[in-house]
Amino acid sequence: MCVIVQKQTEMSPFFLCDKYFSFQVYLILVITLFTVLRNVHVEAIKYIAHEDMEKNLVPSNTNTSQNLCTFSFSTESDIQGYVNPHYNYPIFPEDPQTFAKKLNVKPGGEWEPSDCKARYSVALIIPYRDRLTQLSFFIRYIHIFLYYQQIQYRIYVIEQTQHYFFNRGLILNAGYLEAKKDKNYSCFIFHDVDIIPSHRNNYYACSQAPRHMSVLRTSTYYRLPYPTYFDGAVSFLPEHFEKINGFSNKFYGSGGEDEDLYNRVVHHGLEPIRFPNSASTYSSLAHVDSIINKDKDAILQAGKNFYHLGLNSTKYDRHYLSNNNEPLFTRIMIRPLEGIPEVVGISDCEKNQKK
């Protein structure tokens, strides 16, 4: 038995019971409170209903006189062995050239359907350094995934060279600028190399507003770290990306640029969106974490003082390789010209050049 006694001098009751029972009660209360708070839905980013997802997309081709493609979501057997690998790395038996030929991928990682006219034209921008295992798997997986969506796309892998801390924002800004030189893409998707979409109904095309695509991930136990989380994979119409002045170039190391990106979107009057969790789940590929940016919080607190800097102040040298067009992606090496601290390390591409 446990009797609740009201003390004369205090308003709150306390439990007069054996220690073991009291501990159990308090433990249940704490767990219940934690569960409730964890599942409180704070809609800092608007969710689009499942039935409205495709209607929310912005096509680059609306000419109804042409034979326009429709999204083709395959059955499980169509891409068996490629979907939902979680932390395992299924073996792709083909070398890059054979794989590209099998899917009819053009040099530089460009693909478009041959039997219909694509509605969407997408540049997929991948920031990269020293994750060759993840890159090899990701590239093959994403080609298979996008093949069934019947969109026109090209994959750009932007690698930062020299002995500098990784600057994800600057790399993605550079990728945007380089991709625009190739084609007038109607959509840009900025995508980390260590996550892959788990559901085939995750549209890889741009919406009417900036979209956070990688909502739930295995690495975060299918939970949002916080309501305004805007990391992993995001899509932008070019006019929106230029309106917010792209990513900040101030963040080196790991973290900060994604939170700043969300702040830029909201600051410029845009309302970011997400698609339902049923279409926005990703598997994380195991990797070693990058060095944390110790100045992240201070730069974030400065906030809008730096919004005038970003895409328009992105300075870099492009290293022209003997062949930028890999069989499955366009490889671009850049050397940042911003004041980024040096760190001991060398990029994969530099290693290959020295061999």
Order of alpha helices (4+ residues) and beta strands (2+ residues): beta-beta-alpha-beta-alpha-beta-beta-alpha-beta-alpha-beta-beta-beta-beta-beta-alpha-alpha-beta-beta-alpha-beta-beta-alpha
